[in-house]
Amino acid sequence: MAPLNDSLSSIIDVIESKPLCVPQTKPILQPNSFNLSQGTLRAKDSSPILFDVPQNVTFTPFSSHSISTDAPLPILLRVQANAHKGGFLGFTKESPSDLHTNSLGRFEDREFLSLFRFKMWWSTAWIGKSGSDLQAESQWVMLKIPEIDSYVAIIPIIEGSFRASLNPGELGNVLISAESGSTKVKESSFNSIAYIHICDNPYNLMREAFSALRVHMNTFKLLEEKKLPKIVDKFGWCTWDACYLTVDPATIWTGVKEFEDGGVCPKFIIIDDGWQSINFDGDEVDKDAENLVLGGEQMTARLTSFKECKKFRNYKGGSFISSDASHFDPHKPKMIIYKATERIQAIILRRKLIKESGEQDLHELDEKIKTLSEELNAMFEVEKEESSGSEDVSGSGMAAFTRDLRLRFKSLDDIYVWHALCGAWNGVRPETMTDLKAKVVPFDLSPGLDATMPDLAVDKIVEAGIGLVHPSKAHEFYDSMHSYLASVGVTGAKIDVFQTLESVAEEHGGRVELAKAYYDGLTESMIKNFNGTEVIASMQQCNEFFFLATKQISIGRVGDDFWWQDPYGDPQGVYWLQGVHMIHCSYNSFWMGQMIQPDWDMFQSDHVCAEYHAASRAICGGPVYLSDHLGKASHNFDLIKKLAFFDGTIPRCVHYALPTRDSLFKNPLFDKESILKIFNFNKFGGVIGAFNCQGAGWCPKEHRFKGYKECYTTVSGTIHVSDIEWDQNPEAAGSQVSYTGDYLVYKQQSEGILIMNSKSDAIKITLEPSAFDLFSFVPVTELGSSGVRFAPLGLINMFNCVGTVQDMKVTGDNSIRVDLKGEGNFMAYSSLAPVMCYLNDKEAEFKWEEETGKLSFFVPWVEESGGISHLSFTF
């Protein structure tokens, strides 16, 4: 294949004769920004990036590499224009091996931001100043190079059958590890095992670097190339934290009804783990595992059928339509969960006593465990006796259930179900799926995971191994599962436990080749069965997933699970874990957002930090969904209505939230001084969220997150309009509006407004522990000859108030029109009082404050127009 610049030259030669809006010039070759000489890698001929680069390490410019890509022309041209900014690092060893580690050189006294895998499935941010400060399994590192006002990213990638990561070395060295995942797949030489790129803007750096890798690797697609799933603009409910593995038709029906009764019915639901036909090795193959409650109990089980388990098979069509599942006690799931939790805590205590003291005579504790087990089983027996419906008159099982849900709850659009990448947590039972050539494969962890956090899920999978479908049958596996689900009314899937493939690849050509086979099969099935878009990826935060699985997948989790309390018992975890979640999501979005729409996960509206979570979800740019327990006391509808409209849609930002530039190289978790600031865009403005996340963080010595009580403290900072990276907005407002350079700022907590521009002093803020504030920015519009200055904030009863503004048009020298969605208190800034105000073509009363310029009135929900109201102002 031809090198990049030659191939693009030929493309442009071809299109020059066609009437396309592309540059009519040949690419201009520029010298590469990097130079490796005498053991030093320099940027722009001056600034050293890596010292003491070993002689076996090579650098080759991006433009010298051959390409074969299906990337769209605009991306190709963008990559070509920036080709001189990047190149590849490689290295050569004397002997072939399936695992190599090599220094890339060292750096010290350079501020960096990095992302590393703290569990097999999850990544988070880390900062430092030396290569030795990196954490194991780093996915990339970004260095700040202030002397040339630039930033440099080093990104380990995939070459051939090897996947790479960065690791800390001694004396400031950065180590790169390349592994195949199979002792049968060995190599000794790499030309492009890491990519390095430079840019003067950290946000453009990520965009340019991953665009270059998209063209070079041709194994994934950028977010801008893909459609988003339908759920992204909607409010939803997930069953996981609500009922864990006890989920059944009555639980789901009751949950959706409670939201409807509260005034906001979900537009989508996720039936999480607990609906599948699974059992354990040694069980009768056609008998479902029963009485499972808590996460962990199911993690050594395997899938036995693509069809739903008995709880759902027994649903009789039409049985809940008339009764509304009134027989069901909404407090039952929580009661069962508490009983199961009490039992498991007793079992853990017993194990601890035996381990620490060798105590064997634990009669009282054994009796307690026995009693709790009997009480738990009795609760399930009572549940089985309760009727799920009368005579089967209109079908049964999942198909009848999903049909009845939609008949009863008219606003419910999408029904997703959970499944693991390999079927269930431990794959499939081979004897039940012989046509898929499945067999149980040992789960061998990569040495790179030795420094990650202890994980129950990993321990359980190691214990039982994975029932792995042969990679040649991956397409048949996913198509069989998904085509059945689609046939019974399921419209999408939340797919979990992605990273298992890396540990079962010994006999299948290594982790990269096994992943390719599975992800290709999954992609084909998505296109056929789920509209090509309706999949949420979870437990997938490894570069392997992003480089191989995202041709079709366009949304995925960017944080660990929402933990409502610390599973390790720290009572303060109910607070500090929420800040940790914010950090995961914010910084992971910085790179994952290049390929997928970030999903910030569910939370519970009655949690002590619910408002804190809600504020972040309101501006994150992804879907908003809850996992509330059942029972009216478990829902905070006043809070929910700040997030979602009555019809179950949401005022979503047009981009995904990112950390502000002054947050990139800070530690907002435990430096006792930094506020996490994130920004996003609306069609007619921007928004900054400020969060006090202090109080916890990663402990490198203990390999876990833990609380730092001394850091759970008040912090102060500043907010300014320049904190928003306005050039990153993909959907700037229409050209009809002429901006003056001033912005209206709305402070959510105090409901105060002020005018700010680039020369204004910053707003000083102070946040208590686990506190937040939101700042909405709207460009001020000046109306022609009247000179009136106007800026609409939208409905200030919504967290993302400016997101409620659907359109704004200047309709004359003295008039302006605003289209708005929702119900509540409309507010705008107006330098003069309107002569006339109209709401949906009827004159409306309004309030205007001369001192502040606040213009406000109430806007009702208009059902006939889907909640859209038309406001017009004449001056």
KOLBALO-733636 format. One record per residue (C-alpha): y, x, z. Coordinates in steps of 0.5 Angstrom, whole numbers, padded with zeros to 4 digits, always signed. Layout:
YXZ;...
END
This chain:
+0000+0000+0000;+0007+0002-0001;+0012+0004+0005;+0016-0001+0007;+0023+0001+0004;+0019+0002-0003;+0016-0005-0002;+0022-0009-0001;+0026-0005-0006;+0021-0008-0011;+0021-0015-0008;+0029-0015-0009;+0028-0013-0016;+0024-0019-0017;+0029-0024-0014;+0035-0021-0017;+0034-0025-0023;+0033-0031-0019;+0038-0036-0016;+0037-0035-0009;+0041-0033-0003;+0039-0026-0002;+0043-0019-0002;+0044-0017-0009;+0043-0010-0007;+0038-0005-0006;+0036-0002+0001;+0040+0004+0003;+0036+0009+0007;+0039+0011+0013;+0036+0017+0017;+0032+0015+0023;+0035+0014+0030;+0029+0018+0033;+0027+0026+0032;+0021+0029+0036;+0023+0037+0036;+0020+0042+0041;+0017+0037+0046;+0023+0033+0046;+0024+0026+0043;+0032+0025+0042;+0036+0019+0040;+0041+0019+0035;+0041+0027+0035;+0043+0027+0042;+0041+0024+0048;+0034+0026+0050;+0029+0020+0051;+0023+0024+0053;+0022+0031+0055;+0016+0035+0055;+0012+0031+0050;+0005+0034+0049;+0004+0037+0042;-0002+0032+0041;+0004+0027+0041;+0007+0025+0034;+0013+0021+0032;+0013+0017+0025;+0019+0013+0022;+0018+0006+0021;+0020+0006+0014;+0014+0011+0012;+0009+0006+0014;+0005+0002+0009;+0005-0005+0010;+0002-0012+0008;+0005-0018+0011;+0006-0025+0010;+0013-0025+0014;+0018-0030+0011;+0023-0026+0006;+0029-0027+0012;+0025-0023+0017;+0023-0018+0012;+0030-0017+0010;+0032-0016+0017;+0027-0011+0019;+0028-0007+0013;+0036-0007+0015;+0034-0004+0022;+0028+0000+0020;+0032+0007+0021;+0032+0004+0029;+0025+0005+0030;+0018+0009+0029;+0011+0010+0032;+0008+0014+0037;+0001+0017+0036;-0003+0022+0039;-0010+0026+0038;-0016+0028+0042;-0021+0033+0041;-0027+0028+0042;-0028+0021+0041;-0028+0016+0046;-0027+0008+0048;-0022+0010+0053;-0016+0015+0052;-0010+0017+0057;-0005+0021+0054;+0002+0023+0056;+0008+0021+0052;+0013+0025+0055;+0017+0024+0062;+0024+0021+0063;+0027+0021+0070;+0034+0019+0072;+0034+0013+0067;+0034+0006+0069;+0029+0002+0066;+0026-0005+0066;+0019-0006+0065;+0014-0012+0065;+0007-0010+0068;+0000-0014+0069;+0000-0016+0076;-0007-0020+0075;-0011-0020+0069;-0007-0026+0067;+0000-0025+0069;+0006-0021+0068;+0012-0019+0072;+0018-0015+0072;+0019-0008+0075;+0025-0003+0075;+0026+0004+0077;+0029+0011+0074;+0023+0015+0073;+0016+0015+0069;+0013+0015+0075;+0016+0009+0078;+0012+0005+0072;+0007+0000+0075;+0000+0000+0072;-0002-0004+0066;+0006-0004+0063;+0007-0008+0057;+0013-0005+0055;+0019-0001+0058;+0026-0001+0056;+0031+0005+0058;+0038+0004+0059;+0042+0010+0055;+0049+0009+0057;+0052+0016+0054;+0051+0013+0047;+0051+0006+0050;+0044+0004+0047;+0038+0001+0050;+0031+0004+0048;+0024+0000+0048;+0017+0003+0048;+0012-0002+0047;+0005+0000+0047;+0001-0004+0041;-0006-0005+0038;-0008+0000+0033;-0015-0001+0029;-0020-0004+0035;-0016-0001+0041;-0011-0004+0045;-0006+0000+0049;-0002+0000+0056;+0003+0004+0059;+0002+0007+0066;+0005+0012+0071;+0004+0019+0071;+0006+0025+0076;+0013+0028+0075;+0016+0023+0071;+0011+0022+0066;+0009+0016+0062;+0002+0015+0060;-0001+0011+0055;-0008+0008+0055;-0012+0006+0049;-0018+0002+0050;-0023-0001+0046;-0027-0005+0051;-0034-0003+0048;-0037+0004+0049;-0040+0003+0042;-0033+0003+0039;-0030+0010+0039;-0024+0014+0036;-0020+0020+0037;-0014+0020+0033;-0008+0014+0033;-0002+0014+0029;+0001+0008+0031;-0001+0006+0038;+0006+0005+0041;+0013+0003+0038;+0020+0005+0040;+0026+0002+0038;+0034+0003+0039;+0039-0002+0039;+0046-0003+0043;+0044-0010+0045;+0038-0011+0050;+0037-0018+0047;+0038-0016+0040;+0033-0010+0042;+0027-0015+0043;+0029-0019+0037;+0029-0013+0032;+0023-0009+0036;+0018-0015+0035;+0020-0017+0028;+0019-0010+0026;+0012-0011+0030;+0011-0018+0026;+0012-0014+0020;+0008-0008+0021;+0002-0012+0025;+0001-0018+0021;-0003-0021+0026;+0002-0026+0030;+0008-0030+0028;+0015-0030+0031;+0017-0037+0035;+0023-0038+0029;+0017-0039+0024;+0013-0044+0028;+0014-0051+0030;+0014-0053+0037;+0010-0058+0040;+0012-0065+0041;+0012-0065+0049;+0018-0060+0049;+0023-0065+0049;+0019-0069+0054;+0018-0071+0062;+0011-0070+0064;+0006-0070+0069;+0000-0066+0071;-0006-0067+0075;-0007-0060+0078;-0003-0060+0084;-0004-0067+0085;-0011-0068+0086;-0014-0061+0084;-0022-0063+0082;-0022-0070+0084;-0018-0072+0078;-0021-0079+0075;-0019-0085+0071;-0016-0089+0077;-0012-0083+0080;-0009-0082+0073;-0007-0089+0072;-0004-0090+0079;+0000-0083+0078;+0003-0086+0072;+0004-0092+0075;+0008-0089+0081;+0013-0086+0076;+0014-0092+0072;+0015-0096+0078;+0020-0091+0080;+0024-0091+0074;+0022-0085+0070;+0015-0086+0066;+0012-0079+0063;+0012-0078+0056;+0006-0074+0057;+0001-0072+0062;-0004-0066+0063;-0011-0068+0065;-0012-0061+0068;-0019-0058+0071;-0024-0063+0073;-0025-0068+0067;-0031-0063+0064;-0038-0064+0064;-0040-0057+0068;-0045-0055+0073;-0048-0049+0076;-0054-0044+0074;-0060-0047+0076;-0058-0054+0076;-0061-0060+0072;-0058-0058+0065;-0056-0066+0064;-0053-0067+0071;-0045-0066+0073;-0043-0062+0079;-0041-0067+0084;-0036-0067+0090;-0032-0061+0087;-0025-0061+0090;-0021-0054+0091;-0020-0049+0086;-0025-0044+0086;-0031-0048+0087;-0031-0049+0080;-0030-0042+0078;-0038-0040+0077;-0039-0047+0073;-0041-0047+0066;-0039-0052+0061;-0045-0057+0059;-0042-0061+0054;-0036-0063+0050;-0036-0070+0053;-0032-0072+0059;-0036-0072+0066;-0039-0078+0069;-0033-0080+0073;-0029-0081+0066;-0036-0083+0062;-0036-0089+0067;-0030-0092+0066;-0030-0099+0063;-0025-0101+0057;-0020-0106+0060;-0022-0105+0067;-0015-0103+0069;-0011-0107+0065;-0011-0113+0069;-0012-0110+0076;-0007-0104+0075;-0013-0100+0079;-0010-0104+0085;-0017-0102+0088;-0015-0095+0089;-0012-0092+0095;-0007-0087+0093;-0007-0083+0099;-0015-0081+0098;-0014-0075+0094;-0009-0072+0099;-0014-0074+0104;-0020-0071+0101;-0016-0064+0099;-0014-0064+0107;-0021-0065+0109;-0024-0060+0104;-0018-0055+0106;-0020-0055+0113;-0028-0054+0111;-0026-0048+0107;-0022-0045+0112;-0027-0046+0117;-0032-0042+0112;-0027-0036+0111;-0026-0036+0119;-0034-0035+0119;-0034-0030+0114;-0028-0026+0117;-0032-0026+0124;-0038-0023+0121;-0035-0018+0117;-0030-0016+0123;-0035-0016+0129;-0042-0017+0126;-0042-0023+0130;-0048-0028+0128;-0048-0033+0134;-0043-0038+0131;-0046-0044+0133;-0040-0048+0134;-0037-0046+0128;-0043-0048+0124;-0043-0055+0127;-0036-0055+0125;-0037-0053+0118;-0043-0058+0118;-0039-0064+0121;-0033-0063+0116;-0038-0062+0110;-0041-0069+0112;-0035-0072+0113;-0033-0070+0106;-0039-0072+0103;-0038-0079+0106;-0031-0080+0103;-0034-0078+0096;-0039-0084+0097;-0034-0089+0099;-0031-0087+0093;-0037-0088+0089;-0038-0095+0091;-0031-0097+0089;-0031-0101+0083;-0028-0098+0077;-0028-0104+0073;-0032-0110+0071;-0037-0111+0065;-0036-0107+0059;-0032-0111+0054;-0028-0106+0050;-0032-0099+0050;-0032-0094+0055;-0031-0087+0057;-0025-0083+0055;-0024-0086+0049;-0023-0093+0052;-0019-0090+0058;-0014-0086+0053;-0013-0093+0049;-0012-0097+0056;-0007-0092+0058;-0003-0093+0052;-0003-0100+0052;-0001-0101+0059;+0004-0095+0059;+0008-0096+0052;+0012-0090+0053;+0006-0085+0054;+0006-0081+0048;+0001-0075+0049;-0005-0074+0053;-0007-0067+0054;-0013-0064+0057;-0015-0057+0060;-0020-0053+0058;-0022-0045+0059;-0021-0041+0053;-0029-0040+0053;-0030-0047+0055;-0030-0047+0063;-0029-0042+0068;-0035-0038+0066;-0036-0040+0059;-0042-0045+0057;-0049-0046+0059;-0053-0043+0053;-0059-0047+0054;-0054-0053+0053;-0051-0050+0046;-0057-0047+0043;-0053-0048+0036;-0047-0043+0038;-0052-0037+0040;-0049-0037+0047;-0051-0032+0052;-0049-0030+0059;-0045-0023+0059;-0043-0019+0064;-0036-0019+0066;-0034-0011+0066;-0027-0010+0068;-0022-0005+0065;-0021+0001+0069;-0013-0001+0068;-0014-0007+0072;-0016-0003+0078;-0009-0003+0081;-0008-0010+0080;-0008-0016+0085;-0014-0018+0088;-0016-0025+0085;-0021-0030+0087;-0022-0032+0080;-0024-0025+0077;-0028-0024+0083;-0032-0031+0081;-0033-0029+0074;-0035-0022+0076;-0040-0026+0080;-0043-0030+0075;-0041-0027+0068;-0039-0031+0062;-0043-0036+0058;-0040-0033+0051;-0041-0037+0045;-0042-0032+0039;-0036-0030+0036;-0039-0032+0029;-0039-0039+0032;-0032-0039+0035;-0029-0043+0030;-0035-0048+0030;-0034-0048+0038;-0027-0050+0038;-0027-0055+0032;-0033-0059+0036;-0030-0059+0042;-0023-0061+0039;-0025-0066+0034;-0029-0070+0039;-0023-0070+0044;-0018-0072+0038;-0023-0077+0037;-0022-0080+0044;-0015-0080+0044;-0013-0073+0046;-0007-0070+0043;-0007-0063+0045;-0010-0058+0050;-0008-0054+0056;-0012-0047+0055;-0013-0043+0061;-0016-0036+0063;-0015-0033+0056;-0016-0026+0058;-0023-0026+0060;-0025-0024+0053;-0023-0017+0054;-0028-0016+0059;-0034-0019+0055;-0033-0015+0049;-0039-0009+0049;-0043-0012+0044;-0038-0015+0040;-0034-0009+0037;-0029-0009+0043;-0024-0013+0046;-0019-0013+0039;-0025-0015+0035;-0028-0021+0039;-0021-0023+0041;-0019-0024+0033;-0025-0028+0032;-0024-0033+0038;-0017-0033+0036;-0018-0034+0029;-0023-0040+0030;-0018-0043+0035;-0012-0043+0030;-0016-0046+0025;-0018-0052+0030;-0011-0053+0032;-0009-0054+0025;-0014-0059+0024;-0015-0063+0030;-0008-0062+0034;-0003-0062+0029;-0002-0055+0029;+0002-0054+0035;-0001-0058+0041;-0003-0053+0045;+0000-0050+0052;-0003-0043+0053;-0004-0041+0060;-0007-0034+0064;-0005-0031+0057;+0001-0026+0059;-0002-0019+0056;+0000-0016+0050;-0007-0017+0046;-0005-0025+0047;+0002-0024+0044;-0001-0020+0038;-0007-0023+0036;-0007-0031+0038;+0000-0033+0036;+0000-0035+0029;+0000-0042+0031;+0001-0042+0039;+0008-0044+0040;+0009-0045+0047;+0006-0042+0053;+0007-0040+0061;+0012-0035+0063;+0010-0035+0070;+0004-0035+0075;+0002-0042+0078;+0007-0046+0082;+0005-0044+0089;+0007-0049+0094;+0005-0045+0100;+0002-0038+0101;-0005-0038+0100;-0005-0032+0104;-0002-0035+0110;+0005-0033+0111;+0009-0039+0113;+0015-0037+0110;+0011-0037+0103;+0013-0044+0102;+0020-0041+0101;+0020-0034+0098;+0014-0035+0093;+0019-0040+0089;+0024-0034+0088;+0018-0030+0086;+0016-0035+0081;+0024-0035+0078;+0023-0028+0077;+0016-0028+0073;+0019-0034+0068;+0026-0031+0067;+0024-0024+0065;+0017-0025+0062;+0022-0030+0057;+0025-0023+0055;+0019-0021+0051;+0015-0027+0051;+0020-0032+0048;+0020-0028+0041;+0013-0031+0040;+0013-0037+0044;+0017-0042+0047;+0017-0041+0055;+0014-0046+0059;+0016-0045+0067;+0010-0049+0069;+0010-0055+0074;+0013-0056+0081;+0013-0062+0086;+0019-0066+0087;+0018-0067+0094;+0017-0060+0096;+0022-0056+0100;+0025-0052+0095;+0024-0058+0089;+0032-0058+0088;+0031-0050+0087;+0026-0051+0082;+0029-0057+0078;+0035-0053+0077;+0031-0048+0073;+0027-0053+0069;+0033-0056+0067;+0036-0050+0064;+0030-0047+0062;+0029-0050+0055;+0022-0052+0055;+0019-0058+0058;+0020-0061+0065;+0013-0063+0068;+0011-0065+0075;+0005-0065+0079;+0007-0069+0085;+0001-0072+0089;+0000-0079+0089;+0004-0084+0094;+0011-0086+0094;+0013-0082+0099;+0011-0076+0094;+0016-0077+0089;+0024-0076+0090;+0026-0080+0084;+0033-0078+0086;+0032-0071+0084;+0027-0073+0078;+0033-0077+0075;+0037-0071+0075;+0032-0068+0070;+0030-0074+0065;+0032-0080+0062;+0029-0087+0063;+0025-0086+0057;+0022-0080+0059;+0026-0075+0054;+0030-0069+0057;+0037-0066+0056;+0034-0060+0053;+0037-0053+0052;+0037-0051+0045;+0034-0044+0047;+0030-0041+0052;+0033-0038+0059;+0034-0031+0059;+0037-0026+0065;+0044-0024+0064;+0046-0017+0062;+0048-0015+0069;+0041-0018+0072;+0037-0014+0067;+0036-0007+0071;+0037-0010+0078;+0032-0013+0083;+0034-0020+0085;+0027-0020+0090;+0028-0015+0095;+0034-0011+0094;+0038-0015+0099;+0044-0016+0094;+0043-0018+0087;+0043-0026+0085;+0039-0028+0079;+0043-0030+0074;+0040-0034+0068;+0044-0037+0062;+0042-0042+0056;+0046-0046+0051;+0047-0053+0049;+0049-0056+0043;+0056-0056+0045;+0057-0050+0050;+0053-0046+0055;+0050-0046+0062;+0049-0040+0067;+0044-0041+0073;+0045-0037+0079;+0039-0037+0084;+0038-0033+0091;+0031-0030+0090;+0031-0025+0096;+0026-0025+0101;+0019-0022+0097;+0016-0018+0092;+0011-0013+0089;+0008-0008+0094;+0005-0002+0090;+0001+0000+0096;-0002-0006+0097;-0002-0009+0090;+0000-0016+0092;+0006-0020+0093;+0009-0021+0100;+0015-0023+0104;+0020-0018+0106;+0023-0022+0112;+0029-0017+0112;+0031-0019+0105;+0031-0027+0106;+0039-0027+0107;+0045-0029+0104;+0048-0025+0097;+0054-0026+0094;+0056-0024+0086;+0060-0027+0081;+0060-0031+0075;+0064-0030+0068;+0064-0034+0061;+0062-0027+0059;+0056-0027+0062;+0053-0031+0057;+0051-0028+0051;+0054-0032+0046;+0052-0029+0040;+0045-0031+0042;+0046-0038+0041;+0041-0040+0035;+0045-0047+0034;+0052-0046+0035;+0056-0052+0035;+0059-0055+0028;+0065-0052+0024;+0069-0058+0025;+0071-0057+0032;+0077-0051+0033;+0076-0048+0039;+0082-0044+0043;+0078-0039+0046;+0078-0043+0053;+0072-0046+0056;+0072-0051+0061;+0067-0049+0067;+0064-0054+0071;+0061-0052+0078;+0055-0057+0080;+0054-0056+0087;+0062-0057+0088;+0063-0061+0082;+0069-0057+0081;+0072-0055+0074;+0077-0050+0072;+0079-0047+0065;+0077-0039+0064;+0077-0035+0058;+0075-0027+0057;+0081-0025+0061;+0080-0029+0067;+0078-0027+0073;+0070-0028+0075;+0068-0033+0080;+0066-0031+0086;+0060-0034+0089;+0055-0034+0095;+0049-0036+0096;+0044-0038+0102;+0037-0036+0102;+0033-0040+0097;+0040-0043+0094;+0042-0044+0087;+0048-0046+0083;+0049-0048+0076;+0055-0047+0072;+0057-0051+0065;+0061-0048+0060;+0064-0052+0055;+0069-0049+0049;+0076-0053+0050;+0078-0057+0043;+0085-0057+0041;+0087-0064+0037;+0092-0062+0032;+0099-0064+0032;+0098-0068+0039;+0096-0061+0042;+0091-0065+0047;+0086-0060+0050;+0079-0063+0051;+0072-0061+0053;+0066-0066+0055;+0062-0064+0060;+0057-0070+0059;+0054-0074+0065;+0055-0070+0071;+0049-0073+0075;+0044-0069+0070;+0043-0062+0072;+0044-0060+0065;+0050-0065+0064;+0053-0061+0057;+0046-0063+0054;+0047-0070+0055;+0053-0069+0049;+0049-0071+0043;+0055-0070+0038;+0063-0069+0038;+0068-0070+0032;+0075-0070+0032;+0077-0076+0028;+0084-0075+0027;+0090-0071+0030;+0090-0075+0036;+0083-0078+0037;+0076-0075+0038;+0069-0078+0039;+0063-0076+0043;+0056-0079+0043;+0052-0078+0049;+0045-0080+0051;+0043-0083+0058;+0046-0087+0064;+0051-0084+0069;+0058-0081+0071;+0061-0078+0065;+0066-0073+0066;+0071-0069+0061;+0077-0065+0062;+0083-0068+0058;+0090-0065+0059;+0093-0072+0058;+0091-0078+0059;+0088-0082+0053;+0092-0088+0051;+0085-0092+0050;+0078-0091+0051;+0072-0094+0048;+0065-0094+0050;+0060-0097+0045;+0066-0100+0041;+0069-0104+0047;+0075-0102+0051;+0073-0098+0057;+0077-0097+0064;+0077-0090+0066;+0080-0085+0071;+0084-0079+0070;+0087-0074+0075;+0093-0071+0073;+0092-0065+0078;+0085-0063+0075;+0085-0066+0068;+0078-0070+0070;+0077-0076+0066;+0071-0080+0068;+0068-0087+0068;+0061-0090+0068;+0056-0090+0062;+0050-0095+0062;+0044-0094+0059;+0043-0097+0052;+0036-0099+0051;+0037-0102+0044;+0040-0095+0041;+0035-0091+0045;+0040-0089+0051;+0045-0087+0046;+0053-0089+0047;+0059-0088+0043;+0065-0086+0046;+0072-0085+0043;+0079-0083+0046;+0085-0084+0043;+0092-0080+0045;
END
